[in-house]
Amino acid sequence: MRIIAGSLRSRTLEAPPGLATRPTSDRLRETLFNVLAPRIEGAAFLDLYAGSGAVGMEALSRGAARVEFVEKAPGALKVLRGNLDRLGLTAGFRIHAAAVGAALRKMQTRTGPTLGAGFDLGFLDPPYDAAQEYASTLGLLGGAAARLLAHGALVIAEHRRKERLQDVYGLLSRTRLLEQGDAALSFYSITEIASKA
């Protein structure tokens, strides 16, 4: 794996060993960030089920203002921290060593009472054996944790192409589906601003 573009372009990254974590491929990450290019500069980026941290680090390389990584697996956390060290990144990020649901609930205590002051972009890619995490996490971001999202925010879920996600999770509505090989990217935005995504 490598950083594709930006200030850290071509720098290599490690991936966690084993099959429990599957890193987003360089090709799919490039597709994702081609879509996000107009939104990434200065963005607040949420990397859920971060694994190696490749997606969040790509966001930092391309000019995101801050990234919050959420990962609970000890092996993945060790690799994530090692990748940040290897790239010389010491600021602009925060690591939450916790389950995604617990981390999102904790983050809510740091935000104001209204939608619009939070993350511009969110990305989630749960392990293959945790398919139920899509519904719970997207449901949380489209429901009780919606105030963590800024106005105009996008939430992107990477999933198996043959695994169909719902079009709507609470306030989140799918605005785009990109398929590449065996993988797919579903883009969601808040219903009231979905037309702008």
C-alpha positions as CSV (number, residue, x, y, z in Angstrom):
1,M,0.0,0.0,0.0
2,R,1.1,3.5,-0.6
3,I,-0.1,7.1,-0.4
4,I,-1.4,8.0,-3.8
5,A,-1.3,11.8,-4.0
6,G,-0.5,15.0,-2.0
7,S,2.3,15.9,0.3
8,L,3.0,12.3,1.2
9,R,2.7,10.9,-2.3
10,S,4.3,7.5,-2.9
11,R,5.2,6.8,0.7
12,T,4.5,3.2,1.7
13,L,2.2,1.9,4.4
14,E,2.0,-1.4,6.3
15,A,-1.2,-3.4,6.5
16,P,-2.3,-5.4,9.6
17,P,-1.6,-9.1,9.3
18,G,-4.3,-11.7,8.8
19,L,-7.7,-11.5,7.2
20,A,-9.7,-9.7,9.9
21,T,-8.7,-6.3,8.4
22,R,-8.9,-5.7,4.7
23,P,-7.2,-2.5,3.5
24,T,-8.9,-0.4,0.9
25,S,-7.0,-1.1,-2.3
26,D,-4.9,1.7,-3.8
27,R,-7.1,1.7,-6.9
28,L,-10.3,2.0,-4.9
29,R,-8.8,4.7,-2.7
30,E,-7.8,6.6,-5.8
31,T,-11.3,6.4,-7.1
32,L,-12.7,7.6,-3.8
33,F,-10.4,10.6,-3.5
34,N,-11.0,11.5,-7.2
35,V,-14.6,12.0,-6.2
36,L,-13.7,13.8,-2.9
37,A,-11.1,16.0,-4.5
38,P,-13.2,19.2,-4.4
39,R,-14.1,18.6,-0.8
40,I,-10.9,17.4,0.9
41,E,-8.9,20.6,1.3
42,G,-9.4,21.8,4.9
43,A,-12.0,19.1,5.7
44,A,-12.6,17.4,9.0
45,F,-12.4,13.6,8.1
46,L,-13.7,10.7,10.1
47,D,-12.1,7.3,9.4
48,L,-14.2,4.6,11.0
49,Y,-12.8,1.0,11.2
50,A,-9.6,2.6,10.3
51,G,-7.4,-0.5,10.1
52,S,-4.0,0.6,8.8
53,G,-5.2,4.2,8.6
54,A,-4.5,4.4,4.8
55,V,-7.7,6.3,4.0
56,G,-7.3,8.9,6.7
57,M,-3.6,9.3,5.9
58,E,-4.5,9.8,2.3
59,A,-6.9,12.5,3.4
60,L,-4.2,14.2,5.5
61,S,-1.8,14.0,2.5
62,R,-4.3,15.7,0.3
63,G,-5.0,18.6,2.7
64,A,-7.6,17.6,5.2
65,A,-7.4,19.8,8.3
66,R,-7.9,16.9,10.7
67,V,-8.6,13.2,10.8
68,E,-10.1,11.2,13.6
69,F,-9.3,7.5,13.3
70,V,-11.5,4.9,15.1
71,E,-10.2,1.4,15.5
72,K,-10.5,-1.2,18.3
73,A,-8.3,-4.1,17.1
74,P,-5.0,-4.0,19.0
75,G,-3.0,-5.3,16.0
76,A,-4.5,-2.8,13.6
77,L,-3.9,0.0,16.1
78,K,-0.2,-0.9,16.3
79,V,0.1,-0.8,12.5
80,L,-1.9,2.5,12.4
81,R,0.4,4.2,14.9
82,G,3.4,2.7,13.1
83,N,2.2,4.1,9.8
84,L,1.7,7.6,11.3
85,D,5.2,7.5,12.8
86,R,6.7,6.2,9.5
87,L,5.1,9.2,7.7
88,G,6.3,11.6,10.3
89,L,2.8,12.7,11.1
90,T,2.6,14.2,14.6
91,A,-0.4,16.6,14.4
92,G,-3.8,16.9,12.7
93,F,-5.2,13.6,13.9
94,R,-6.6,11.8,16.9
95,I,-6.9,8.1,17.5
96,H,-9.9,6.6,19.2
97,A,-9.0,3.1,20.4
98,A,-12.6,2.0,20.8
99,A,-15.5,0.3,19.0
100,V,-17.1,2.6,16.5
101,G,-20.5,2.9,18.3
102,A,-18.9,3.8,21.6
103,A,-16.5,6.3,19.9
104,L,-19.3,8.1,18.1
105,R,-21.4,8.4,21.3
106,K,-18.3,9.8,23.1
107,M,-17.6,12.3,20.3
108,Q,-21.2,13.6,20.6
109,T,-20.3,14.9,24.1
110,R,-17.7,17.1,22.4
111,T,-20.0,18.8,19.9
112,G,-22.6,21.4,20.1
113,P,-26.3,20.6,20.2
114,T,-27.0,21.3,16.6
115,L,-26.1,19.7,13.3
116,G,-23.5,21.5,11.2
117,A,-20.3,21.9,13.3
118,G,-18.8,18.5,12.8
119,F,-17.2,16.2,10.2
120,D,-17.3,17.1,6.5
121,L,-16.4,13.6,5.4
122,G,-16.9,10.2,7.0
123,F,-15.6,6.8,5.7
124,L,-16.4,3.4,7.0
125,D,-15.2,0.0,6.0
126,P,-16.1,-2.7,8.6
127,P,-14.5,-6.1,8.4
128,Y,-16.2,-8.6,6.1
129,D,-17.4,-10.7,9.0
130,A,-19.1,-7.7,10.6
131,A,-21.7,-6.8,8.0
132,Q,-24.2,-5.8,10.7
133,E,-21.9,-2.9,11.5
134,Y,-23.1,-1.0,8.3
135,A,-26.6,-0.8,9.6
136,S,-25.7,0.1,13.1
137,T,-23.1,2.8,12.1
138,L,-25.0,4.3,9.3
139,G,-28.1,4.2,11.5
140,L,-26.2,6.0,14.2
141,L,-24.8,8.7,11.8
142,G,-28.3,9.1,10.3
143,G,-29.9,9.3,13.7
144,A,-28.6,9.9,17.2
145,A,-25.1,11.0,16.0
146,A,-26.2,13.1,13.0
147,R,-25.0,16.2,14.7
148,L,-21.5,15.0,14.3
149,L,-21.8,15.8,10.6
150,A,-21.3,19.2,9.1
151,H,-23.8,20.7,6.7
152,G,-23.2,19.2,3.3
153,A,-21.2,16.3,4.8
154,L,-20.8,13.0,2.9
155,V,-20.6,9.6,4.5
156,I,-19.0,6.9,2.3
157,A,-19.3,3.2,3.0
158,E,-17.0,0.7,1.3
159,H,-18.6,-2.7,0.9
160,R,-18.7,-5.8,-1.2
161,R,-20.3,-5.2,-4.5
162,K,-22.8,-8.0,-4.0
163,E,-23.7,-6.7,-0.5
164,R,-26.5,-4.2,-1.0
165,L,-26.8,-1.5,1.6
166,Q,-30.1,0.4,2.2
167,D,-30.8,3.6,0.4
168,V,-31.8,5.4,3.6
169,Y,-30.5,5.2,7.2
170,G,-32.5,7.7,9.2
171,L,-31.5,11.2,7.9
172,L,-28.8,9.7,5.6
173,S,-29.8,9.0,2.0
174,R,-27.6,7.4,-0.7
175,T,-26.8,9.8,-3.4
176,R,-24.3,7.7,-5.4
177,L,-23.1,4.2,-5.9
178,L,-19.7,3.4,-7.5
179,E,-18.7,-0.1,-8.2
180,Q,-15.2,-1.3,-8.9
181,G,-14.2,-5.0,-9.2
182,D,-15.7,-6.8,-6.2
183,A,-16.0,-3.6,-4.1
184,A,-18.4,-0.7,-4.1
185,L,-18.6,2.7,-2.5
186,S,-22.0,4.0,-1.3
187,F,-22.2,7.8,-0.8
188,Y,-24.7,9.2,1.7
189,S,-25.7,12.7,2.7
190,I,-28.2,14.2,5.1
191,T,-31.7,14.0,3.5
192,E,-32.3,17.8,3.7
193,I,-29.1,18.5,1.8
194,A,-29.0,15.4,-0.3
195,S,-29.6,17.3,-3.5
196,K,-26.3,19.2,-3.1
197,A,-24.1,16.0,-2.9
